[in-house]
């Protein structure tokens, strides 16, 4: 199995919305991926709690795949590509790790 964890540090403001507002919109969009991408076996969509350190990343995805080929298929799946087009202009930083478990 492959675990894919990706975190996003959102821009303070984008198109009149705050970092948290954009993270919440990203969450709503990302939650749909589990039903759209066949190789995505498990998905957890996370928003940083407002009581946590404000330096934390605001948004994260924790995904499980059967193997690296499934992850690679996810990366180019049209639904994931579309999600990327949404989140990329709204984020300042991205951190990712993929590991076998």
N, CA, C and O atoms as CSV, one atom per row, in Angstrom:
chain,resi,resn,atom,element,x,y,z
A,1,UNK,N,N,0.857,-1.189,0.000
A,1,UNK,CA,C,0.000,0.000,0.000
A,1,UNK,C,C,0.897,1.245,0.000
A,1,UNK,O,O,2.014,1.235,0.516
A,2,UNK,N,N,0.370,2.295,-0.588
A,2,UNK,CA,C,1.066,3.584,-0.631
A,2,UNK,C,C,0.222,4.619,0.095
A,2,UNK,O,O,-0.976,4.746,-0.161
A,3,UNK,N,N,0.843,5.350,0.992
A,3,UNK,CA,C,0.207,6.485,1.674
A,3,UNK,C,C,0.752,7.749,1.009
A,3,UNK,O,O,1.965,7.914,0.875
A,4,UNK,N,N,-0.139,8.624,0.601
A,4,UNK,CA,C,0.198,9.904,-0.043
A,4,UNK,C,C,-0.359,10.999,0.852
A,4,UNK,O,O,-1.574,11.146,0.987
A,5,UNK,N,N,0.544,11.772,1.466
A,5,UNK,CA,C,0.125,12.881,2.326
A,5,UNK,C,C,0.617,14.169,1.690
A,5,UNK,O,O,1.808,14.328,1.423
A,6,UNK,N,N,-0.303,15.077,1.453
A,6,UNK,CA,C,0.055,16.366,0.859
A,6,UNK,C,C,-0.599,17.468,1.683
A,6,UNK,O,O,-1.783,17.402,2.012
A,7,UNK,N,N,0.202,18.489,2.011
A,7,UNK,CA,C,-0.281,19.613,2.821
A,7,UNK,C,C,-0.119,20.906,2.026
A,7,UNK,O,O,0.811,21.059,1.234
A,8,UNK,N,N,-1.045,21.826,2.258
A,8,UNK,CA,C,-1.032,23.098,1.565
A,8,UNK,C,C,-1.064,24.255,2.557
A,8,UNK,O,O,-1.905,24.294,3.455
A,9,UNK,N,N,-0.150,25.186,2.386
A,9,UNK,CA,C,-0.171,26.459,3.111
A,9,UNK,C,C,-0.863,27.431,2.171
A,9,UNK,O,O,-0.326,27.794,1.124
A,10,UNK,N,N,-2.048,27.842,2.554
A,10,UNK,CA,C,-2.874,28.674,1.679
A,10,UNK,C,C,-2.418,30.137,1.724
A,10,UNK,O,O,-1.856,30.597,2.718
A,11,UNK,N,N,-2.670,30.846,0.637
A,11,UNK,CA,C,-2.420,32.288,0.623
A,11,UNK,C,C,-3.344,32.952,1.633
A,11,UNK,O,O,-4.473,32.501,1.831
A,12,UNK,N,N,-2.878,34.014,2.272
A,12,UNK,CA,C,-3.711,34.713,3.258
A,12,UNK,C,C,-5.026,35.174,2.654
A,12,UNK,O,O,-6.059,35.190,3.323
A,13,UNK,N,N,-4.977,35.552,1.372
A,13,UNK,CA,C,-6.185,36.017,0.678
A,13,UNK,C,C,-6.037,35.674,-0.794
A,13,UNK,O,O,-4.960,35.826,-1.372
A,14,UNK,N,N,-7.119,35.212,-1.395
A,14,UNK,CA,C,-7.158,34.963,-2.830
A,14,UNK,C,C,-8.581,35.180,-3.306
A,14,UNK,O,O,-9.520,34.571,-2.794
A,15,UNK,N,N,-8.731,36.054,-4.293
A,15,UNK,CA,C,-10.045,36.388,-4.856
A,15,UNK,C,C,-11.060,36.763,-3.781
A,15,UNK,O,O,-12.224,36.368,-3.841
A,16,UNK,N,N,-10.598,37.532,-2.800
A,16,UNK,CA,C,-11.485,38.047,-1.759
A,16,UNK,C,C,-11.835,37.062,-0.662
A,16,UNK,O,O,-12.661,37.370,0.196
A,17,UNK,N,N,-11.228,35.883,-0.668
A,17,UNK,CA,C,-11.500,34.880,0.362
A,17,UNK,C,C,-10.254,34.660,1.202
A,17,UNK,O,O,-9.133,34.741,0.702
A,18,UNK,N,N,-10.460,34.382,2.486
A,18,UNK,CA,C,-9.350,34.118,3.403
A,18,UNK,C,C,-8.771,32.731,3.145
A,18,UNK,O,O,-9.336,31.929,2.401
A,19,UNK,N,N,-7.642,32.472,3.772
A,19,UNK,CA,C,-6.999,31.158,3.656
A,19,UNK,C,C,-7.953,30.048,4.100
A,19,UNK,O,O,-8.059,29.019,3.434
A,20,UNK,N,N,-8.628,30.249,5.195
A,20,UNK,CA,C,-9.540,29.217,5.699
A,20,UNK,C,C,-10.748,29.065,4.783
A,20,UNK,O,O,-11.189,27.942,4.537
A,21,UNK,N,N,-11.285,30.152,4.281
A,21,UNK,CA,C,-12.415,30.048,3.341
A,21,UNK,C,C,-12.013,29.249,2.105
A,21,UNK,O,O,-12.774,28.403,1.635
A,22,UNK,N,N,-10.823,29.515,1.580
A,22,UNK,CA,C,-10.356,28.760,0.421
A,22,UNK,C,C,-10.058,27.311,0.782
A,22,UNK,O,O,-10.292,26.417,-0.031
A,23,UNK,N,N,-9.551,27.064,1.975
A,23,UNK,CA,C,-9.311,25.689,2.419
A,23,UNK,C,C,-10.631,24.917,2.546
A,23,UNK,O,O,-10.700,23.739,2.196
A,24,UNK,N,N,-11.655,25.573,3.038
A,24,UNK,CA,C,-12.965,24.915,3.156
A,24,UNK,C,C,-13.544,24.587,1.786
A,24,UNK,O,O,-14.145,23.529,1.606
A,25,UNK,N,N,-13.370,25.481,0.826
A,25,UNK,CA,C,-13.822,25.203,-0.542
A,25,UNK,C,C,-13.009,24.048,-1.131
A,25,UNK,O,O,-13.566,23.182,-1.807
A,26,UNK,N,N,-11.699,24.028,-0.879
A,26,UNK,CA,C,-10.853,22.935,-1.348
A,26,UNK,C,C,-11.302,21.612,-0.733
A,26,UNK,O,O,-11.331,20.586,-1.412
A,27,UNK,N,N,-11.651,21.638,0.546
A,27,UNK,CA,C,-12.130,20.429,1.232
A,27,UNK,C,C,-13.374,19.885,0.551
A,27,UNK,O,O,-13.474,18.686,0.293
A,28,UNK,N,N,-14.317,20.766,0.263
A,28,UNK,CA,C,-15.554,20.358,-0.396
A,28,UNK,C,C,-15.271,19.705,-1.751
A,28,UNK,O,O,-15.882,18.696,-2.102
A,29,UNK,N,N,-14.352,20.282,-2.496
A,29,UNK,CA,C,-13.996,19.733,-3.810
A,29,UNK,C,C,-13.213,18.426,-3.686
A,29,UNK,O,O,-13.467,17.477,-4.428
A,30,UNK,N,N,-12.274,18.376,-2.760
A,30,UNK,CA,C,-11.423,17.195,-2.614
A,30,UNK,C,C,-12.216,15.975,-2.156
A,30,UNK,O,O,-11.923,14.855,-2.577
A,31,UNK,N,N,-13.206,16.175,-1.309
A,31,UNK,CA,C,-13.991,15.044,-0.792
A,31,UNK,C,C,-14.680,14.270,-1.916
A,31,UNK,O,O,-15.013,13.099,-1.736
A,32,UNK,N,N,-14.895,14.887,-3.044
A,32,UNK,CA,C,-15.545,14.227,-4.187
A,32,UNK,C,C,-14.597,13.265,-4.905
A,32,UNK,O,O,-15.047,12.378,-5.629
A,33,UNK,N,N,-13.300,13.434,-4.709
A,33,UNK,CA,C,-12.323,12.626,-5.441
A,33,UNK,C,C,-12.461,11.133,-5.152
A,33,UNK,O,O,-12.204,10.315,-6.035
A,34,UNK,N,N,-12.855,10.767,-3.950
A,34,UNK,CA,C,-12.967,9.358,-3.574
A,34,UNK,C,C,-13.960,8.622,-4.473
A,34,UNK,O,O,-13.788,7.432,-4.737
A,35,UNK,N,N,-14.984,9.307,-4.938
A,35,UNK,CA,C,-15.992,8.692,-5.810
A,35,UNK,C,C,-15.640,8.811,-7.290
A,35,UNK,O,O,-16.284,8.188,-8.134
A,36,UNK,N,N,-14.622,9.607,-7.606
A,36,UNK,CA,C,-14.293,9.881,-9.008
A,36,UNK,C,C,-13.029,9.183,-9.501
A,36,UNK,O,O,-12.879,8.948,-10.700
A,37,UNK,N,N,-12.125,8.850,-8.590
A,37,UNK,CA,C,-10.834,8.275,-8.975
A,37,UNK,C,C,-10.776,6.825,-8.485
A,37,UNK,O,O,-10.643,6.588,-7.284
A,38,UNK,N,N,-10.874,5.858,-9.391
A,38,UNK,CA,C,-10.953,4.443,-8.976
A,38,UNK,C,C,-9.753,3.942,-8.180
A,38,UNK,O,O,-9.915,3.066,-7.330
A,39,UNK,N,N,-8.559,4.466,-8.425
A,39,UNK,CA,C,-7.375,3.959,-7.719
A,39,UNK,C,C,-7.228,4.521,-6.309
A,39,UNK,O,O,-6.404,4.034,-5.535
A,40,UNK,N,N,-8.011,5.530,-5.968
A,40,UNK,CA,C,-7.989,6.141,-4.637
A,40,UNK,C,C,-8.826,5.272,-3.700
A,40,UNK,O,O,-10.050,5.223,-3.817
A,41,UNK,N,N,-8.161,4.589,-2.776
A,41,UNK,CA,C,-8.832,3.618,-1.916
A,41,UNK,C,C,-9.369,4.221,-0.621
A,41,UNK,O,O,-10.386,3.763,-0.100
A,42,UNK,N,N,-8.704,5.231,-0.106
A,42,UNK,CA,C,-9.131,5.885,1.135
A,42,UNK,C,C,-8.686,7.335,1.058
A,42,UNK,O,O,-7.611,7.643,0.543
A,43,UNK,N,N,-9.530,8.226,1.580
A,43,UNK,CA,C,-9.229,9.657,1.541
A,43,UNK,C,C,-9.662,10.308,2.846
A,43,UNK,O,O,-10.796,10.147,3.297
A,44,UNK,N,N,-8.745,11.039,3.433
A,44,UNK,CA,C,-9.056,11.875,4.591
A,44,UNK,C,C,-8.686,13.306,4.208
A,44,UNK,O,O,-7.558,13.574,3.793
A,45,UNK,N,N,-9.637,14.215,4.349
A,45,UNK,CA,C,-9.424,15.622,4.019
A,45,UNK,C,C,-9.424,16.398,5.328
A,45,UNK,O,O,-10.375,16.312,6.105
A,46,UNK,N,N,-8.348,17.164,5.575
A,46,UNK,CA,C,-8.134,17.772,6.883
A,46,UNK,C,C,-7.995,19.286,6.778
A,46,UNK,O,O,-7.340,19.809,5.877
A,47,UNK,N,N,-8.627,19.972,7.721
A,47,UNK,CA,C,-8.485,21.418,7.886
A,47,UNK,C,C,-7.854,21.642,9.259
A,47,UNK,O,O,-8.310,21.089,10.259
A,48,UNK,N,N,-6.806,22.456,9.294
A,48,UNK,CA,C,-6.132,22.766,10.551
A,48,UNK,C,C,-7.118,23.429,11.519
A,48,UNK,O,O,-7.877,24.313,11.120
A,49,UNK,N,N,-7.109,23.015,12.764
A,49,UNK,CA,C,-8.000,23.626,13.743
A,49,UNK,C,C,-7.591,25.076,13.992
A,49,UNK,O,O,-6.404,25.400,14.018
A,50,UNK,N,N,-8.572,25.928,14.170
A,50,UNK,CA,C,-8.280,27.359,14.353
A,50,UNK,C,C,-7.534,27.641,15.653
A,50,UNK,O,O,-6.964,28.720,15.812
A,51,UNK,N,N,-7.530,26.686,16.586
A,51,UNK,CA,C,-6.814,26.868,17.851
A,51,UNK,C,C,-5.335,26.492,17.732
A,51,UNK,O,O,-4.551,26.746,18.647
A,52,UNK,N,N,-4.960,25.892,16.609
A,52,UNK,CA,C,-3.572,25.466,16.415
A,52,UNK,C,C,-2.699,26.646,16.005
A,52,UNK,O,O,-3.195,27.732,15.704
A,53,UNK,N,N,-1.411,26.413,16.001
A,53,UNK,CA,C,-0.442,27.429,15.604
A,53,UNK,C,C,-0.792,27.979,14.216
A,53,UNK,O,O,-0.968,27.202,13.277
A,54,UNK,N,N,-0.893,29.284,14.075
A,54,UNK,CA,C,-1.250,29.856,12.769
A,54,UNK,C,C,-0.182,29.650,11.700
A,54,UNK,O,O,-0.446,29.870,10.518
A,55,UNK,N,N,1.012,29.233,12.093
A,55,UNK,CA,C,2.051,28.919,11.113
A,55,UNK,C,C,1.831,27.556,10.449
A,55,UNK,O,O,2.472,27.246,9.445
A,56,UNK,N,N,0.926,26.740,11.005
A,56,UNK,CA,C,0.635,25.429,10.426
A,56,UNK,C,C,0.064,25.571,9.025
A,56,UNK,O,O,-0.463,26.618,8.651
A,57,UNK,N,N,0.180,24.505,8.268
A,57,UNK,CA,C,-0.514,24.433,6.977
A,57,UNK,C,C,-2.011,24.327,7.271
A,57,UNK,O,O,-2.413,23.704,8.254
A,58,UNK,N,N,-2.828,24.936,6.420
A,58,UNK,CA,C,-4.269,24.962,6.672
A,58,UNK,C,C,-5.013,23.723,6.168
A,58,UNK,O,O,-6.084,23.394,6.678
A,59,UNK,N,N,-4.450,23.038,5.174
A,59,UNK,CA,C,-5.216,22.021,4.457
A,59,UNK,C,C,-4.328,20.827,4.137
A,59,UNK,O,O,-3.165,20.994,3.767
A,60,UNK,N,N,-4.880,19.612,4.280
A,60,UNK,CA,C,-4.110,18.409,3.960
A,60,UNK,C,C,-5.015,17.316,3.401
A,60,UNK,O,O,-6.205,17.238,3.709
A,61,UNK,N,N,-4.401,16.474,2.567
A,61,UNK,CA,C,-5.042,15.271,2.060
A,61,UNK,C,C,-4.196,14.076,2.493
A,61,UNK,O,O,-2.970,14.097,2.379
A,62,UNK,N,N,-4.859,13.041,2.986
A,62,UNK,CA,C,-4.197,11.792,3.342
A,62,UNK,C,C,-4.888,10.709,2.518
A,62,UNK,O,O,-6.066,10.414,2.718
A,63,UNK,N,N,-4.137,10.124,1.592
A,63,UNK,CA,C,-4.717,9.200,0.610
A,63,UNK,C,C,-4.014,7.848,0.658
A,63,UNK,O,O,-2.809,7.769,0.895
A,64,UNK,N,N,-4.784,6.789,0.430
A,64,UNK,CA,C,-4.235,5.436,0.336
A,64,UNK,C,C,-4.472,4.884,-1.069
A,64,UNK,O,O,-5.533,5.066,-1.667
A,65,UNK,N,N,-3.433,4.200,-1.573
A,65,UNK,CA,C,-3.491,3.544,-2.871
A,65,UNK,C,C,-2.950,2.132,-2.709
A,65,UNK,O,O,-2.147,1.875,-1.812
A,66,UNK,N,N,-3.380,1.219,-3.563
A,66,UNK,CA,C,-2.877,-0.156,-3.511
A,66,UNK,C,C,-1.384,-0.221,-3.797
A,66,UNK,O,O,-0.660,-1.019,-3.201
A,67,UNK,N,N,-0.927,0.637,-4.725
A,67,UNK,CA,C,0.474,0.597,-5.145
A,67,UNK,C,C,0.849,1.928,-5.799
A,67,UNK,O,O,0.005,2.808,-5.969
A,68,UNK,N,N,2.116,2.059,-6.158
A,68,UNK,CA,C,2.603,3.303,-6.752
A,68,UNK,C,C,1.949,3.566,-8.104
A,68,UNK,O,O,1.761,4.722,-8.483
A,69,UNK,N,N,1.601,2.513,-8.833
A,69,UNK,CA,C,0.916,2.709,-10.110
A,69,UNK,C,C,-0.439,3.376,-9.896
A,69,UNK,O,O,-0.847,4.224,-10.690
A,70,UNK,N,N,-1.140,2.995,-8.823
A,70,UNK,CA,C,-2.415,3.635,-8.505
A,70,UNK,C,C,-2.247,5.105,-8.180
A,70,UNK,O,O,-3.056,5.934,-8.599
A,71,UNK,N,N,-1.206,5.431,-7.439
A,71,UNK,CA,C,-0.912,6.842,-7.140
A,71,UNK,C,C,-0.597,7.596,-8.425
A,71,UNK,O,O,-1.077,8.711,-8.631
A,72,UNK,N,N,0.205,6.991,-9.280
A,72,UNK,CA,C,0.554,7.657,-10.528
A,72,UNK,C,C,-0.663,7.879,-11.422
A,72,UNK,O,O,-0.756,8.901,-12.102
A,73,UNK,N,N,-1.591,6.932,-11.424
A,73,UNK,CA,C,-2.836,7.106,-12.184
A,73,UNK,C,C,-3.673,8.247,-11.594
A,73,UNK,O,O,-4.257,9.041,-12.331
A,74,UNK,N,N,-3.725,8.318,-10.279
A,74,UNK,CA,C,-4.433,9.403,-9.585
A,74,UNK,C,C,-3.884,10.766,-9.997
A,74,UNK,O,O,-4.644,11.703,-10.242
A,75,UNK,N,N,-2.554,10.868,-10.072
A,75,UNK,CA,C,-1.925,12.151,-10.377
A,75,UNK,C,C,-2.381,12.718,-11.717
A,75,UNK,O,O,-2.481,13.937,-11.864
A,76,UNK,N,N,-2.657,11.868,-12.684
A,76,UNK,CA,C,-3.048,12.346,-14.020
A,76,UNK,C,C,-4.543,12.202,-14.293
A,76,UNK,O,O,-5.014,12.552,-15.375
A,77,UNK,N,N,-5.285,11.692,-13.324
A,77,UNK,CA,C,-6.732,11.544,-13.509
A,77,UNK,C,C,-7.355,12.927,-13.707
A,77,UNK,O,O,-7.000,13.858,-12.986
A,78,UNK,N,N,-8.271,13.086,-14.662
A,78,UNK,CA,C,-8.866,14.406,-14.927
A,78,UNK,C,C,-9.481,15.087,-13.699
A,78,UNK,O,O,-9.411,16.311,-13.583
A,79,UNK,N,N,-10.071,14.335,-12.798
A,79,UNK,CA,C,-10.675,14.946,-11.600
A,79,UNK,C,C,-9.601,15.506,-10.673
A,79,UNK,O,O,-9.786,16.568,-10.078
A,80,UNK,N,N,-8.472,14.794,-10.547
A,80,UNK,CA,C,-7.370,15.305,-9.730
A,80,UNK,C,C,-6.716,16.508,-10.399
A,80,UNK,O,O,-6.379,17.483,-9.727
A,81,UNK,N,N,-6.536,16.450,-11.700
A,81,UNK,CA,C,-5.962,17.582,-12.443
A,81,UNK,C,C,-6.837,18.821,-12.257
A,81,UNK,O,O,-6.324,19.922,-12.056
A,82,UNK,N,N,-8.138,18.645,-12.323
A,82,UNK,CA,C,-9.065,19.766,-12.131
A,82,UNK,C,C,-8.951,20.330,-10.717
A,82,UNK,O,O,-8.966,21.547,-10.531
A,83,UNK,N,N,-8.837,19.453,-9.722
A,83,UNK,CA,C,-8.644,19.918,-8.350
A,83,UNK,C,C,-7.348,20.724,-8.241
A,83,UNK,O,O,-7.313,21.762,-7.580
A,84,UNK,N,N,-6.296,20.250,-8.882
A,84,UNK,CA,C,-5.020,20.972,-8.890
A,84,UNK,C,C,-5.149,22.371,-9.476
A,84,UNK,O,O,-4.545,23.320,-8.975
A,85,UNK,N,N,-5.932,22.494,-10.528
A,85,UNK,CA,C,-6.150,23.814,-11.142
A,85,UNK,C,C,-6.854,24.759,-10.165
A,85,UNK,O,O,-6.629,25.969,-10.190
A,86,UNK,N,N,-7.708,24.195,-9.307
A,86,UNK,CA,C,-8.384,25.020,-8.301
A,86,UNK,C,C,-7.418,25.440,-7.201
A,86,UNK,O,O,-7.338,26.622,-6.867
A,87,UNK,N,N,-6.681,24.482,-6.633
A,87,UNK,CA,C,-5.904,24.782,-5.431
A,87,UNK,C,C,-4.589,25.502,-5.716
A,87,UNK,O,O,-4.161,26.327,-4.908
A,88,UNK,N,N,-3.949,25.218,-6.823
A,88,UNK,CA,C,-2.617,25.788,-7.069
A,88,UNK,C,C,-2.545,27.306,-6.967
A,88,UNK,O,O,-1.616,27.806,-6.331
A,89,UNK,N,N,-3.452,28.062,-7.543
A,89,UNK,CA,C,-3.333,29.518,-7.398
A,89,UNK,C,C,-3.693,30.025,-5.997
A,89,UNK,O,O,-3.421,31.182,-5.677
A,90,UNK,N,N,-4.293,29.188,-5.170
A,90,UNK,CA,C,-4.733,29.586,-3.834
A,90,UNK,C,C,-3.717,29.233,-2.743
A,90,UNK,O,O,-3.918,29.573,-1.578
A,91,UNK,N,N,-2.640,28.559,-3.113
A,91,UNK,CA,C,-1.662,28.106,-2.121
A,91,UNK,C,C,-0.330,28.818,-2.312
A,91,UNK,O,O,0.044,29.216,-3.415
A,92,UNK,N,N,0.375,28.962,-1.183
A,92,UNK,CA,C,1.740,29.475,-1.212
A,92,UNK,C,C,2.746,28.334,-1.216
A,92,UNK,O,O,3.747,28.378,-1.931
A,93,UNK,N,N,2.469,27.307,-0.407
A,93,UNK,CA,C,3.412,26.207,-0.244
A,93,UNK,C,C,2.691,24.868,-0.329
A,93,UNK,O,O,1.500,24.761,-0.037
A,94,UNK,N,N,3.449,23.845,-0.740
A,94,UNK,CA,C,2.944,22.481,-0.778
A,94,UNK,C,C,4.052,21.575,-0.253
A,94,UNK,O,O,5.218,21.729,-0.616
A,95,UNK,N,N,3.676,20.632,0.601
A,95,UNK,CA,C,4.614,19.622,1.086
A,95,UNK,C,C,3.960,18.254,0.889
A,95,UNK,O,O,2.755,18.093,1.086
A,96,UNK,N,N,4.774,17.273,0.498
A,96,UNK,CA,C,4.212,15.969,0.193
A,96,UNK,C,C,5.182,14.872,0.585
A,96,UNK,O,O,6.399,15.048,0.534
A,97,UNK,N,N,4.619,13.734,0.976
A,97,UNK,CA,C,5.396,12.515,1.193
A,97,UNK,C,C,4.562,11.342,0.703
A,97,UNK,O,O,3.350,11.297,0.913
A,98,UNK,N,N,5.221,10.398,0.050
A,98,UNK,CA,C,4.596,9.152,-0.399
A,98,UNK,C,C,5.438,8.015,0.182
A,98,UNK,O,O,6.656,7.985,0.004
A,99,UNK,N,N,4.785,7.082,0.876
A,99,UNK,CA,C,5.545,5.986,1.473
A,99,UNK,C,C,4.736,4.698,1.466
A,99,UNK,O,O,3.505,4.707,1.425
A,100,UNK,N,N,5.461,3.603,1.506
A,100,UNK,CA,C,4.833,2.292,1.573
A,100,UNK,C,C,4.502,1.947,3.014
A,100,UNK,O,O,5.260,2.262,3.931
A,101,UNK,N,N,3.367,1.300,3.204
A,101,UNK,CA,C,2.999,0.843,4.549
A,101,UNK,C,C,2.345,-0.515,4.483
A,101,UNK,O,O,1.965,-1.068,5.515
